[in-house]
Amino acid sequence: MTSSKAYSRELAEKYDYRHFGGQSGQFILSKDVRTLLSLLPPPPALVLDIPCGTGVYTDALTKQGYRTIAADASGSMLQIAGLYQPQKARLQADIAGLPVDDNALDIVVTLRLFSHFESVEIARSLRELGRVIKPGGRVIFDSFRWTPRRWPVLRSIVEQSYIHEYSYDETVATIGEAGLRVVDTRWSYLFSPILQRRLPASIVRGLDRFETLLPDRWLLRTFWACTKH
């Protein structure tokens, strides 16, 4: 996350409940983690999670045997992440300028961030993430092909920042501009996960099963795995 978009303490304290609160939110978190693991090489690869937020993905990867570094531009987020895993490495950093050596990491994970970025910002950030991964390493991120969170009626209900939509071809072009290439993808969510979190867990599980019957391109969220050319 860039420092200009870093979360305040107040927003940081609300983050987990807003995205992962309740049974539905926990189902969404476990679904994200399963998708993420399907794109990763096996542990004990070294993973930088940026922006780590409160550390929920970092924690999940650590439990799977990965060596992890939690990074965020928000000091408030890092403080909360430290409550989960005080022994883990934490780094306050801007995603466009990481204090990390070239070719130092096996994997960089960036989730729930680039939907807030213009394509130029995404390309610049991906170029930096590509710099710090080893040859053959992976950059994992997600994007939204469309989202009802752009609809004015929902923007009046759900407190949120602006969400950008990118088509498959637009995202592939941005990845190429950053000097990376796509090696794998996963598609997920018929409806926005932040809205699904507000539904009963039984409905969310039913939507998850229904997604498996649909063409990938009907789903709104794409998880990308990229590597260097």
NORMO-V640386 format. One line per field, one symbol per residue. psi: psi as a letter, one per 40 degrees, with the letter a starting at -180 (. if undefined). burial: 1 if it has 9 or more other ideal C-beta (glycine too) atoms within 8 Angstrom, else 0. A space follows every 10 residues. Layout:
psi->???
burial->???
//
This chain:
psi->hideeiiidd dddeddddde iadddddddd dddddddeei iiifihhhhh hebeeddddd dddeeihihh iiehdddddd ddddgdeihi hhihdeghfh iifeidihhh ifdeeeiidd dddddddddd deiiheiihh iiihdiheee hddddedhhi ihhihhiddd dddddddefi iheiiiiihd ihdddddeii dddddddddd deeiideeid hhhhhiii.
burial->1100011000 0100110111 0001111110 1110110011 0000111111 1111111111 1100010111 1111011111 1101100101 1111100100 0000111111 1011111010 1111111111 0110001111 1111101111 0001100000 0011110001 1101110101 1100011111 1111111010 1001101101 1001000011 111111110
//
